[in-house]
Amino acid sequence: MSLYEKIEEDFKLALKEKRELDLSVLRLLKTAIKNAEILNKRTLSEDELASIIEKQVKQRKDSISQFEAARRSDLKEKEENELPILEKYLPEKMSEEETKAKVQEIISGLPQEQKANFGQVMGKVMSELKGKTDPAIVSKYVKEILETS
């Protein structure tokens, strides 16, 4: 079952079970997906869907920190309740050990002159690991590995 089909199925189930919070979050997600499809004039791939979901999760996390700073616990709580609903659609992330091993593998396959440019190395690594792990962790390991080589 595709990610989009899973979202549609969960939306219908939430509608039947009258789960208002789930309905609200899934409506917003479906709207974001539909807007991206209209913008791109095509159906989105699984990676593009995951990217949209990641963006929605990031927006919720940013809102939580802003509401916390503004001492708006009511709004912060709402965002915190929405977050797990979205996160269940994200692909499983790699562990830090798996990330480090994959970064090491990718860097070892690069030519020596390319290893001198951190930006090029990060670009190559992130192109292979996009959506599978946290970019901050990747950056940490790329720096660590390049410094020791």
N, CA, C and O atoms as a GROMACS GRO file, in nm:
protein
  596
    1MET      N    1   0.085  -0.118   0.000
    1MET     CA    2   0.000   0.000   0.000
    1MET      C    3   0.090   0.124   0.000
    1MET      O    4   0.184   0.134   0.078
    2SER      N    5   0.058   0.218  -0.088
    2SER     CA    6   0.138   0.339  -0.098
    2SER      C    7   0.111   0.430   0.022
    2SER      O    8   0.013   0.413   0.094
    3LEU      N    9   0.198   0.525   0.041
    3LEU     CA   10   0.185   0.620   0.151
    3LEU      C   11   0.056   0.701   0.136
    3LEU      O   12  -0.015   0.725   0.234
    4TYR      N   13   0.027   0.743   0.014
    4TYR     CA   14  -0.094   0.821  -0.010
    4TYR      C   15  -0.220   0.738   0.020
    4TYR      O   16  -0.316   0.789   0.078
    5GLU      N   17  -0.219   0.612  -0.020
    5GLU     CA   18  -0.332   0.524   0.008
    5GLU      C   19  -0.351   0.505   0.158
    5GLU      O   20  -0.464   0.501   0.207
    6LYS      N   21  -0.240   0.495   0.230
    6LYS     CA   22  -0.245   0.480   0.376
    6LYS      C   23  -0.308   0.604   0.440
    6LYS      O   24  -0.391   0.593   0.530
    7ILE      N   25  -0.268   0.722   0.392
    7ILE     CA   26  -0.324   0.846   0.445
    7ILE      C   27  -0.474   0.853   0.416
    7ILE      O   28  -0.553   0.890   0.503
    8GLU      N   29  -0.513   0.818   0.294
    8GLU     CA   30  -0.655   0.817   0.256
    8GLU      C   31  -0.736   0.720   0.343
    8GLU      O   32  -0.844   0.753   0.391
    9GLU      N   33  -0.681   0.601   0.363
    9GLU     CA   34  -0.749   0.500   0.443
    9GLU      C   35  -0.766   0.547   0.587
    9GLU      O   36  -0.873   0.532   0.646
   10ASP      N   37  -0.660   0.604   0.644
   10ASP     CA   38  -0.667   0.654   0.781
   10ASP      C   39  -0.764   0.772   0.793
   10ASP      O   40  -0.833   0.788   0.894
   11PHE      N   41  -0.770   0.855   0.688
   11PHE     CA   42  -0.863   0.967   0.688
   11PHE      C   43  -1.008   0.915   0.693
   11PHE      O   44  -1.089   0.965   0.771
   12LYS      N   45  -1.039   0.817   0.610
   12LYS     CA   46  -1.174   0.760   0.608
   12LYS      C   47  -1.210   0.696   0.742
   12LYS      O   48  -1.322   0.709   0.790
   13LEU      N   49  -1.112   0.628   0.801
   13LEU     CA   50  -1.134   0.564   0.931
   13LEU      C   51  -1.158   0.669   1.039
   13LEU      O   52  -1.247   0.652   1.123
   14ALA      N   53  -1.080   0.775   1.038
   14ALA     CA   54  -1.098   0.884   1.136
   14ALA      C   55  -1.233   0.951   1.118
   14ALA      O   56  -1.296   0.993   1.215
   15LEU      N   57  -1.278   0.961   0.994
   15LEU     CA   58  -1.408   1.020   0.964
   15LEU      C   59  -1.520   0.933   1.022
   15LEU      O   60  -1.615   0.984   1.082
   16LYS      N   61  -1.508   0.802   1.002
   16LYS     CA   62  -1.609   0.710   1.054
   16LYS      C   63  -1.612   0.710   1.206
   16LYS      O   64  -1.719   0.705   1.268
   17GLU      N   65  -1.491   0.715   1.267
   17GLU     CA   66  -1.480   0.708   1.413
   17GLU      C   67  -1.493   0.845   1.480
   17GLU      O   68  -1.486   0.856   1.603
   18LYS      N   69  -1.511   0.949   1.398
   18LYS     CA   70  -1.529   1.086   1.448
   18LYS      C   71  -1.414   1.132   1.538
   18LYS      O   72  -1.435   1.191   1.644
   19ARG      N   73  -1.292   1.104   1.494
   19ARG     CA   74  -1.173   1.152   1.566
   19ARG      C   75  -1.135   1.287   1.507
   19ARG      O   76  -1.067   1.294   1.404
   20GLU      N   77  -1.178   1.393   1.571
   20GLU     CA   78  -1.164   1.528   1.518
   20GLU      C   79  -1.018   1.570   1.499
   20GLU      O   80  -0.984   1.630   1.398
   21LEU      N   81  -0.933   1.539   1.595
   21LEU     CA   82  -0.793   1.579   1.584
   21LEU      C   83  -0.727   1.513   1.464
   21LEU      O   84  -0.659   1.579   1.386
   22ASP      N   85  -0.746   1.383   1.451
   22ASP     CA   86  -0.689   1.310   1.336
   22ASP      C   87  -0.742   1.367   1.205
   22ASP      O   88  -0.666   1.386   1.110
   23LEU      N   89  -0.872   1.392   1.201
   23LEU     CA   90  -0.934   1.448   1.080
   23LEU      C   91  -0.872   1.582   1.043
   23LEU      O   92  -0.841   1.606   0.927
   24SER      N   93  -0.856   1.666   1.142
   24SER     CA   94  -0.799   1.798   1.118
   24SER      C   95  -0.658   1.789   1.061
   24SER      O   96  -0.625   1.855   0.963
   25VAL      N   97  -0.575   1.707   1.123
   25VAL     CA   98  -0.435   1.692   1.080
   25VAL      C   99  -0.429   1.630   0.940
   25VAL      O  100  -0.354   1.676   0.855
   26LEU      N  101  -0.508   1.526   0.918
   26LEU     CA  102  -0.505   1.460   0.787
   26LEU      C  103  -0.562   1.548   0.676
   26LEU      O  104  -0.517   1.541   0.562
   27ARG      N  105  -0.660   1.631   0.710
   27ARG     CA  106  -0.712   1.727   0.611
   27ARG      C  107  -0.601   1.824   0.568
   27ARG      O  108  -0.582   1.850   0.449
   28LEU      N  109  -0.529   1.877   0.667
   28LEU     CA  110  -0.419   1.969   0.636
   28LEU      C  111  -0.312   1.900   0.553
   28LEU      O  112  -0.258   1.960   0.459
   29LEU      N  113  -0.281   1.777   0.587
   29LEU     CA  114  -0.180   1.702   0.513
   29LEU      C  115  -0.226   1.676   0.370
   29LEU      O  116  -0.149   1.695   0.276
   30LYS      N  117  -0.349   1.634   0.354
   30LYS     CA  118  -0.402   1.608   0.220
   30LYS      C  119  -0.404   1.737   0.136
   30LYS      O  120  -0.378   1.733   0.016
   31THR      N  121  -0.434   1.848   0.199
   31THR     CA  122  -0.433   1.977   0.129
   31THR      C  123  -0.292   2.012   0.084
   31THR      O  124  -0.271   2.058  -0.029
   32ALA      N  125  -0.195   1.991   0.171
   32ALA     CA  126  -0.055   2.020   0.135
   32ALA      C  127  -0.012   1.931   0.018
   32ALA      O  128   0.057   1.977  -0.073
   33ILE      N  129  -0.053   1.806   0.020
   33ILE     CA  130  -0.018   1.713  -0.088
   33ILE      C  131  -0.085   1.757  -0.218
   33ILE      O  132  -0.022   1.759  -0.324
   34LYS      N  133  -0.212   1.793  -0.210
   34LYS     CA  134  -0.287   1.836  -0.328
   34LYS      C  135  -0.226   1.963  -0.388
   34LYS      O  136  -0.214   1.975  -0.509
   35ASN      N  137  -0.189   2.057  -0.301
   35ASN     CA  138  -0.126   2.181  -0.349
   35ASN      C  139   0.006   2.152  -0.420
   35ASN      O  140   0.036   2.213  -0.523
   36ALA      N  141   0.085   2.059  -0.366
   36ALA     CA  142   0.212   2.022  -0.430
   36ALA      C  143   0.187   1.954  -0.564
   36ALA      O  144   0.261   1.977  -0.660
   37GLU      N  145   0.084   1.872  -0.572
   37GLU     CA  146   0.050   1.806  -0.698
   37GLU      C  147   0.006   1.908  -0.804
   37GLU      O  148   0.042   1.896  -0.921
   38ILE      N  149  -0.071   2.005  -0.762
   38ILE     CA  150  -0.115   2.111  -0.855
   38ILE      C  151   0.006   2.193  -0.902
   38ILE      O  152   0.018   2.225  -1.020
   39LEU      N  153   0.092   2.225  -0.809
   39LEU     CA  154   0.212   2.303  -0.842
   39LEU      C  155   0.303   2.227  -0.940
   39LEU      O  156   0.356   2.286  -1.034
   40ASN      N  157   0.320   2.097  -0.916
   40ASN     CA  158   0.406   2.015  -1.000
   40ASN      C  159   0.335   1.959  -1.123
   40ASN      O  160   0.400   1.906  -1.213
   41LYS      N  161   0.203   1.970  -1.125
   41LYS     CA  162   0.120   1.921  -1.236
   41LYS      C  163   0.137   1.772  -1.261
   41LYS      O  164   0.138   1.726  -1.375
   42ARG      N  165   0.151   1.696  -1.150
   42ARG     CA  166   0.164   1.551  -1.160
   42ARG      C  167   0.143   1.490  -1.022
   42ARG      O  168   0.141   1.560  -0.920
   43THR      N  169   0.126   1.359  -1.021
   43THR     CA  170   0.116   1.286  -0.896
   43THR      C  171   0.254   1.278  -0.833
   43THR      O  172   0.354   1.260  -0.904
   44LEU      N  173   0.261   1.291  -0.703
   44LEU     CA  174   0.390   1.293  -0.633
   44LEU      C  175   0.442   1.152  -0.607
   44LEU      O  176   0.365   1.058  -0.591
   45SER      N  177   0.574   1.140  -0.603
   45SER     CA  178   0.637   1.013  -0.570
   45SER      C  179   0.633   0.992  -0.418
   45SER      O  180   0.598   1.082  -0.342
   46GLU      N  181   0.670   0.873  -0.376
   46GLU     CA  182   0.674   0.841  -0.233
   46GLU      C  183   0.772   0.932  -0.160
   46GLU      O  184   0.744   0.979  -0.049
   47ASP      N  185   0.888   0.958  -0.221
   47ASP     CA  186   0.988   1.046  -0.159
   47ASP      C  187   0.936   1.187  -0.144
   47ASP      O  188   0.960   1.253  -0.042
   48GLU      N  189   0.864   1.235  -0.245
   48GLU     CA  190   0.807   1.369  -0.237
   48GLU      C  191   0.699   1.378  -0.130
   48GLU      O  192   0.688   1.479  -0.060
   49LEU      N  193   0.619   1.272  -0.116
   49LEU     CA  194   0.518   1.268  -0.010
   49LEU      C  195   0.585   1.271   0.127
   49LEU      O  196   0.541   1.342   0.217
   50ALA      N  197   0.691   1.193   0.142
   50ALA     CA  198   0.764   1.190   0.268
   50ALA      C  199   0.823   1.328   0.299
   50ALA      O  200   0.825   1.371   0.414
   51SER      N  201   0.869   1.396   0.196
   51SER     CA  202   0.924   1.530   0.213
   51SER      C  203   0.818   1.628   0.263
   51SER      O  204   0.845   1.712   0.349
   52ILE      N  205   0.698   1.617   0.210
   52ILE     CA  206   0.588   1.703   0.254
   52ILE      C  207   0.554   1.674   0.399
   52ILE      O  208   0.530   1.766   0.477
   53ILE      N  209   0.551   1.547   0.435
   53ILE     CA  210   0.521   1.510   0.574
   53ILE      C  211   0.630   1.561   0.667
   53ILE      O  212   0.601   1.612   0.775
   54GLU      N  213   0.756   1.548   0.624
   54GLU     CA  214   0.867   1.599   0.706
   54GLU      C  215   0.854   1.750   0.726
   54GLU      O  216   0.881   1.801   0.835
   55LYS      N  217   0.812   1.820   0.622
   55LYS     CA  218   0.793   1.964   0.632
   55LYS      C  219   0.682   1.997   0.732
   55LYS      O  220   0.694   2.091   0.811
   56GLN      N  221   0.574   1.920   0.729
   56GLN     CA  222   0.464   1.940   0.823
   56GLN      C  223   0.511   1.915   0.967
   56GLN      O  224   0.475   1.989   1.059
   57VAL      N  225   0.590   1.810   0.986
   57VAL     CA  226   0.643   1.778   1.119
   57VAL      C  227   0.733   1.891   1.167
   57VAL      O  228   0.724   1.933   1.283
   58LYS      N  229   0.819   1.939   1.080
   58LYS     CA  230   0.910   2.049   1.115
   58LYS      C  231   0.831   2.174   1.153
   58LYS      O  232   0.867   2.243   1.248
   59GLN      N  233   0.724   2.203   1.080
   59GLN     CA  234   0.640   2.318   1.112
   59GLN      C  235   0.580   2.304   1.252
   59GLN      O  236   0.575   2.401   1.328
   60ARG      N  237   0.534   2.184   1.285
   60ARG     CA  238   0.476   2.161   1.418
   60ARG      C  239   0.582   2.182   1.526
   60ARG      O  240   0.556   2.246   1.628
   61LYS      N  241   0.702   2.129   1.503
   61LYS     CA  242   0.809   2.143   1.602
   61LYS      C  243   0.848   2.290   1.620
   61LYS      O  244   0.871   2.335   1.732
   62ASP      N  245   0.855   2.363   1.511
   62ASP     CA  246   0.886   2.506   1.519
   62ASP      C  247   0.776   2.580   1.596
   62ASP      O  248   0.805   2.666   1.680
   63SER      N  249   0.652   2.545   1.567
   63SER     CA  250   0.540   2.610   1.636
   63SER      C  251   0.543   2.580   1.785
   63SER      O  252   0.517   2.668   1.867
   64ILE      N  253   0.576   2.457   1.820
   64ILE     CA  254   0.584   2.419   1.962
   64ILE      C  255   0.686   2.507   2.034
   64ILE      O  256   0.657   2.560   2.141
   65SER      N  257   0.804   2.523   1.974
   65SER     CA  258   0.906   2.604   2.041
   65SER      C  259   0.864   2.751   2.047
   65SER      O  260   0.894   2.818   2.146
   66GLN      N  261   0.797   2.802   1.944
   66GLN     CA  262   0.751   2.941   1.946
   66GLN      C  263   0.640   2.962   2.049
   66GLN      O  264   0.638   3.062   2.120
   67PHE      N  265   0.547   2.867   2.056
   67PHE     CA  266   0.439   2.879   2.154
   67PHE      C  267   0.493   2.867   2.296
   67PHE      O  268   0.443   2.932   2.388
   68GLU      N  269   0.595   2.784   2.312
   68GLU     CA  270   0.656   2.769   2.443
   68GLU      C  271   0.722   2.901   2.485
   68GLU      O  272   0.710   2.943   2.600
   69ALA      N  273   0.792   2.965   2.392
   69ALA     CA  274   0.856   3.093   2.421
   69ALA      C  275   0.754   3.201   2.452
   69ALA      O  276   0.778   3.290   2.532
   70ALA      N  277   0.638   3.192   2.386
   70ALA     CA  278   0.533   3.291   2.408
   70ALA      C  279   0.442   3.254   2.525
   70ALA      O  280   0.346   3.326   2.555
   71ARG      N  281   0.471   3.141   2.589
   71ARG     CA  282   0.393   3.092   2.703
   71ARG      C  283   0.246   3.070   2.667
   71ARG      O  284   0.154   3.105   2.742
   72ARG      N  285   0.226   3.010   2.549
   72ARG     CA  286   0.092   2.975   2.503
   72ARG      C  287   0.077   2.824   2.513
   72ARG      O  288   0.082   2.753   2.412
   73SER      N  289   0.058   2.776   2.634
   73SER     CA  290   0.054   2.631   2.658
   73SER      C  291  -0.064   2.565   2.587
   73SER      O  292  -0.055   2.448   2.549
   74ASP      N  293  -0.174   2.638   2.567
   74ASP     CA  294  -0.290   2.580   2.499
   74ASP      C  295  -0.256   2.546   2.354
   74ASP      O  296  -0.288   2.437   2.306
   75LEU      N  297  -0.192   2.640   2.285
   75LEU     CA  298  -0.155   2.617   2.145
   75LEU      C  299  -0.040   2.516   2.133
   75LEU      O  300  -0.035   2.436   2.041
   76LYS      N  301   0.052   2.523   2.229
   76LYS     CA  302   0.165   2.429   2.230
   76LYS      C  303   0.113   2.287   2.245
   76LYS      O  304   0.160   2.196   2.176
   77GLU      N  305   0.018   2.267   2.333
   77GLU     CA  306  -0.039   2.134   2.357
   77GLU      C  307  -0.108   2.081   2.232
   77GLU      O  308  -0.098   1.962   2.200
   78LYS      N  309  -0.180   2.168   2.160
   78LYS     CA  310  -0.248   2.128   2.037
   78LYS      C  311  -0.146   2.078   1.935
   78LYS      O  312  -0.167   1.974   1.872
   79GLU      N  313  -0.037   2.151   1.918
   79GLU     CA  314   0.067   2.111   1.822
   79GLU      C  315   0.134   1.980   1.866
   79GLU      O  316   0.165   1.895   1.783
   80GLU      N  317   0.157   1.966   1.995
   80GLU     CA  318   0.217   1.843   2.047
   80GLU      C  319   0.128   1.722   2.024
   80GLU      O  320   0.177   1.611   2.003
   81ASN      N  321  -0.002   1.742   2.028
   81ASN     CA  322  -0.096   1.633   2.003
   81ASN      C  323  -0.101   1.596   1.855
   81ASN      O  324  -0.126   1.481   1.820
   82GLU      N  325  -0.077   1.694   1.768
   82GLU     CA  326  -0.081   1.669   1.624
   82GLU      C  327   0.045   1.599   1.574
   82GLU      O  328   0.041   1.523   1.478
   83LEU      N  329   0.155   1.625   1.640
   83LEU     CA  330   0.285   1.573   1.596
   83LEU      C  331   0.289   1.421   1.578
   83LEU      O  332   0.335   1.376   1.473
   84PRO      N  333   0.244   1.340   1.674
   84PRO     CA  334   0.252   1.194   1.656
   84PRO      C  335   0.166   1.142   1.541
   84PRO      O  336   0.198   1.040   1.480
   85ILE      N  337   0.058   1.214   1.511
   85ILE     CA  338  -0.029   1.172   1.400
   85ILE      C  339   0.049   1.180   1.269
   85ILE      O  340   0.039   1.091   1.185
   86LEU      N  341   0.125   1.287   1.253
   86LEU     CA  342   0.205   1.304   1.131
   86LEU      C  343   0.327   1.212   1.129
   86LEU      O  344   0.362   1.155   1.026
   87GLU      N  345   0.391   1.198   1.245
   87GLU     CA  346   0.515   1.120   1.251
   87GLU      C  347   0.495   0.973   1.214
   87GLU      O  348   0.589   0.908   1.169
   88LYS      N  349   0.376   0.921   1.232
   88LYS     CA  350   0.354   0.779   1.199
   88LYS      C  351   0.361   0.753   1.049
   88LYS      O  352   0.372   0.638   1.007
   89TYR      N  353   0.354   0.859   0.967
   89TYR     CA  354   0.364   0.843   0.822
   89TYR      C  355   0.506   0.861   0.769
   89TYR      O  356   0.532   0.838   0.651
   90LEU      N  357   0.596   0.904   0.856
   90LEU     CA  358   0.734   0.922   0.813
   90LEU      C  359   0.803   0.787   0.799
   90LEU      O  360   0.775   0.694   0.875
   91PRO      N  361   0.894   0.776   0.701
   91PRO     CA  362   0.970   0.651   0.691
   91PRO      C  363   1.060   0.636   0.813
   91PRO      O  364   1.101   0.734   0.875
   92GLU      N  365   1.089   0.513   0.847
   92GLU     CA  366   1.173   0.487   0.963
   92GLU      C  367   1.313   0.543   0.939
   92GLU      O  368   1.372   0.524   0.833
   93LYS      N  369   1.365   0.612   1.039
   93LYS     CA  370   1.497   0.674   1.029
   93LYS      C  371   1.605   0.572   1.064
   93LYS      O  372   1.584   0.478   1.140
   94MET      N  373   1.723   0.595   1.006
   94MET     CA  374   1.838   0.510   1.035
   94MET      C  375   1.891   0.546   1.174
   94MET      O  376   1.879   0.660   1.218
   95SER      N  377   1.950   0.448   1.241
   95SER     CA  378   2.011   0.476   1.371
   95SER      C  379   2.141   0.553   1.348
   95SER      O  380   2.190   0.562   1.235
   96GLU      N  381   2.196   0.608   1.455
   96GLU     CA  382   2.322   0.683   1.442
   96GLU      C  383   2.435   0.594   1.394
   96GLU      O  384   2.519   0.636   1.315
   97GLU      N  385   2.438   0.468   1.443
   97GLU     CA  386   2.543   0.376   1.402
   97GLU      C  387   2.532   0.344   1.252
   97GLU      O  388   2.632   0.341   1.181
   98GLU      N  389   2.408   0.320   1.207
   98GLU     CA  390   2.386   0.292   1.065
   98GLU      C  391   2.424   0.413   0.980
   98GLU      O  392   2.482   0.399   0.873
   99THR      N  393   2.389   0.531   1.029
   99THR     CA  394   2.422   0.654   0.958
   99THR      C  395   2.573   0.670   0.946
   99THR      O  396   2.624   0.700   0.838
  100LYS      N  397   2.644   0.650   1.056
  100LYS     CA  398   2.789   0.665   1.055
  100LYS      C  399   2.852   0.566   0.957
  100LYS      O  400   2.942   0.603   0.882
  101ALA      N  401   2.806   0.442   0.959
  101ALA     CA  402   2.861   0.340   0.869
  101ALA      C  403   2.834   0.377   0.723
  101ALA      O  404   2.922   0.361   0.639
  102LYS      N  405   2.716   0.424   0.693
  102LYS     CA  406   2.681   0.461   0.556
  102LYS      C  407   2.761   0.583   0.511
  102LYS      O  408   2.807   0.587   0.397
  103VAL      N  409   2.778   0.682   0.599
  103VAL     CA  410   2.859   0.801   0.566
  103VAL      C  411   3.002   0.758   0.538
  103VAL      O  412   3.063   0.804   0.441
  104GLN      N  413   3.056   0.670   0.620
  104GLN     CA  414   3.193   0.619   0.601
  104GLN      C  415   3.205   0.549   0.466
  104GLN      O  416   3.302   0.568   0.393
  105GLU      N  417   3.106   0.468   0.434
  105GLU     CA  418   3.106   0.394   0.308
  105GLU      C  419   3.103   0.489   0.187
  105GLU      O  420   3.177   0.470   0.091
  106ILE      N  421   3.018   0.589   0.195
  106ILE     CA  422   3.005   0.685   0.083
  106ILE      C  423   3.133   0.765   0.067
  106ILE      O  424   3.181   0.784  -0.045
  107ILE      N  425   3.189   0.812   0.178
  107ILE     CA  426   3.312   0.893   0.171
  107ILE      C  427   3.428   0.811   0.119
  107ILE      O  428   3.510   0.862   0.042
  108SER      N  429   3.437   0.684   0.159
  108SER     CA  430   3.548   0.601   0.112
  108SER      C  431   3.541   0.577  -0.038
  108SER      O  432   3.643   0.548  -0.101
  109GLY      N  433   3.423   0.589  -0.097
  109GLY     CA  434   3.408   0.569  -0.240
  109GLY      C  435   3.432   0.694  -0.322
  109GLY      O  436   3.428   0.690  -0.445
  110LEU      N  437   3.458   0.807  -0.257
  110LEU     CA  438   3.482   0.932  -0.328
  110LEU      C  439   3.628   0.949  -0.366
  110LEU      O  440   3.716   0.899  -0.295
  111PRO      N  441   3.657   1.020  -0.477
  111PRO     CA  442   3.795   1.049  -0.512
  111PRO      C  443   3.857   1.144  -0.408
  111PRO      O  444   3.786   1.223  -0.346
  112GLN      N  445   3.987   1.136  -0.390
  112GLN     CA  446   4.057   1.213  -0.288
  112GLN      C  447   4.035   1.364  -0.302
  112GLN      O  448   4.016   1.433  -0.202
  113GLU      N  449   4.037   1.415  -0.425
  113GLU     CA  450   4.020   1.560  -0.444
  113GLU      C  451   3.882   1.608  -0.402
  113GLU      O  452   3.866   1.724  -0.362
  114GLN      N  453   3.782   1.522  -0.412
  114GLN     CA  454   3.646   1.561  -0.372
  114GLN      C  455   3.632   1.561  -0.220
  114GLN      O  456   3.549   1.634  -0.166
  115LYS      N  457   3.712   1.481  -0.152
  115LYS     CA  458   3.705   1.473  -0.006
  115LYS      C  459   3.749   1.603   0.061
  115LYS      O  460   3.716   1.628   0.177
  116ALA      N  461   3.824   1.686  -0.011
  116ALA     CA  462   3.872   1.812   0.045
  116ALA      C  463   3.762   1.917   0.055
  116ALA      O  464   3.776   2.014   0.129
  117ASN      N  465   3.654   1.899  -0.018
  117ASN     CA  466   3.545   1.997  -0.020
  117ASN      C  467   3.427   1.944   0.062
  117ASN      O  468   3.356   1.854   0.018
  118PHE      N  469   3.409   2.002   0.181
  118PHE     CA  470   3.302   1.957   0.271
  118PHE      C  471   3.165   1.966   0.205
  118PHE      O  472   3.082   1.876   0.221
  119GLY      N  473   3.140   2.073   0.132
  119GLY     CA  474   3.010   2.093   0.067
  119GLY      C  475   2.978   1.985  -0.034
  119GLY      O  476   2.866   1.935  -0.039
  120GLN      N  477   3.078   1.948  -0.114
  120GLN     CA  478   3.058   1.843  -0.214
  120GLN      C  479   3.031   1.708  -0.145
  120GLN      O  480   2.944   1.632  -0.188
  121VAL      N  481   3.107   1.682  -0.040
  121VAL     CA  482   3.089   1.556   0.033
  121VAL      C  483   2.949   1.550   0.094
  121VAL      O  484   2.880   1.449   0.083
  122MET      N  485   2.906   1.661   0.158
  122MET     CA  486   2.772   1.664   0.219
  122MET      C  487   2.664   1.647   0.112
  122MET      O  488   2.566   1.577   0.133
  123GLY      N  489   2.685   1.712  -0.003
  123GLY     CA  490   2.588   1.699  -0.112
  123GLY      C  491   2.573   1.555  -0.158
  123GLY      O  492   2.462   1.507  -0.178
  124LYS      N  493   2.685   1.488  -0.175
  124LYS     CA  494   2.685   1.348  -0.220
  124LYS      C  495   2.618   1.258  -0.115
  124LYS      O  496   2.534   1.175  -0.147
  125VAL      N  497   2.658   1.277   0.012
  125VAL     CA  498   2.604   1.193   0.120
  125VAL      C  499   2.454   1.217   0.136
  125VAL      O  500   2.377   1.122   0.147
  126MET      N  501   2.412   1.343   0.137
  126MET     CA  502   2.271   1.374   0.158
  126MET      C  503   2.185   1.329   0.039
  126MET      O  504   2.068   1.296   0.057
  127SER      N  505   2.242   1.327  -0.081
  127SER     CA  506   2.164   1.279  -0.195
  127SER      C  507   2.128   1.132  -0.178
  127SER      O  508   2.024   1.087  -0.226
  128GLU      N  509   2.214   1.058  -0.111
  128GLU     CA  510   2.188   0.916  -0.089
  128GLU      C  511   2.106   0.889   0.038
  128GLU      O  512   2.035   0.789   0.046
  129LEU      N  513   2.118   0.978   0.136
  129LEU     CA  514   2.053   0.953   0.265
  129LEU      C  515   1.934   1.043   0.293
  129LEU      O  516   1.879   1.039   0.403
  130LYS      N  517   1.894   1.125   0.196
  130LYS     CA  518   1.785   1.219   0.218
  130LYS      C  519   1.658   1.148   0.265
  130LYS      O  520   1.611   1.052   0.204
  131GLY      N  521   1.604   1.198   0.375
  131GLY     CA  522   1.481   1.142   0.430
  131GLY      C  523   1.501   1.018   0.514
  131GLY      O  524   1.408   0.972   0.580
  132LYS      N  525   1.621   0.963   0.512
  132LYS     CA  526   1.647   0.840   0.587
  132LYS      C  527   1.710   0.867   0.723
  132LYS      O  528   1.708   0.782   0.812
  133THR      N  529   1.766   0.988   0.739
  133THR     CA  530   1.834   1.021   0.863
  133THR      C  531   1.836   1.172   0.881
  133THR      O  532   1.802   1.248   0.789
  134ASP      N  533   1.875   1.216   1.000
  134ASP     CA  534   1.879   1.357   1.033
  134ASP      C  535   2.004   1.422   0.971
  134ASP      O  536   2.115   1.374   0.993
  135PRO      N  537   1.988   1.530   0.894
  135PRO     CA  538   2.103   1.596   0.833
  135PRO      C  539   2.207   1.645   0.933
  135PRO      O  540   2.326   1.649   0.901
  136ALA      N  541   2.165   1.682   1.054
  136ALA     CA  542   2.260   1.727   1.156
  136ALA      C  543   2.353   1.612   1.197
  136ALA      O  544   2.472   1.634   1.220
  137ILE      N  545   2.300   1.494   1.206
  137ILE     CA  546   2.383   1.377   1.240
  137ILE      C  547   2.480   1.347   1.126
  137ILE      O  548   2.596   1.316   1.150
  138VAL      N  549   2.431   1.356   1.003
  138VAL     CA  550   2.516   1.334   0.886
  138VAL      C  551   2.631   1.433   0.887
  138VAL      O  552   2.746   1.395   0.867
  139SER      N  553   2.601   1.560   0.909
  139SER     CA  554   2.702   1.665   0.911
  139SER      C  555   2.808   1.636   1.017
  139SER      O  556   2.928   1.652   0.992
  140LYS      N  557   2.764   1.596   1.134
  140LYS     CA  558   2.856   1.564   1.244
  140LYS      C  559   2.954   1.454   1.203
  140LYS      O  560   3.074   1.466   1.226
  141TYR      N  561   2.902   1.348   1.142
  141TYR     CA  562   2.988   1.237   1.104
  141TYR      C  563   3.076   1.268   0.984
  141TYR      O  564   3.189   1.220   0.976
  142VAL      N  565   3.026   1.347   0.891
  142VAL     CA  566   3.108   1.386   0.776
  142VAL      C  567   3.228   1.466   0.826
  142VAL      O  568   3.341   1.441   0.785
  143LYS      N  569   3.204   1.563   0.915
  143LYS     CA  570   3.314   1.643   0.972
  143LYS      C  571   3.413   1.553   1.044
  143LYS      O  572   3.534   1.565   1.026
  144GLU      N  573   3.359   1.464   1.126
  144GLU     CA  574   3.444   1.374   1.206
  144GLU      C  575   3.531   1.286   1.114
  144GLU      O  576   3.650   1.271   1.138
  145ILE      N  577   3.470   1.230   1.012
  145ILE     CA  578   3.542   1.139   0.923
  145ILE      C  579   3.645   1.214   0.838
  145ILE      O  580   3.756   1.165   0.817
  146LEU      N  581   3.608   1.332   0.790
  146LEU     CA  582   3.701   1.410   0.707
  146LEU      C  583   3.820   1.461   0.789
  146LEU      O  584   3.931   1.471   0.736
  147GLU      N  585   3.798   1.493   0.915
  147GLU     CA  586   3.908   1.540   1.001
  147GLU      C  587   4.008   1.429   1.031
  147GLU      O  588   4.128   1.455   1.045
  148THR      N  589   3.960   1.306   1.040
  148THR     CA  590   4.050   1.195   1.072
  148THR      C  591   4.118   1.138   0.949
  148THR      O  592   4.214   1.062   0.962
  149SER      N  593   4.069   1.173   0.826
  149SER     CA  594   4.134   1.118   0.706
  149SER      C  595   4.249   1.203   0.662
  149SER      O  596   4.314   1.171   0.562
   0.00000   0.00000   0.00000
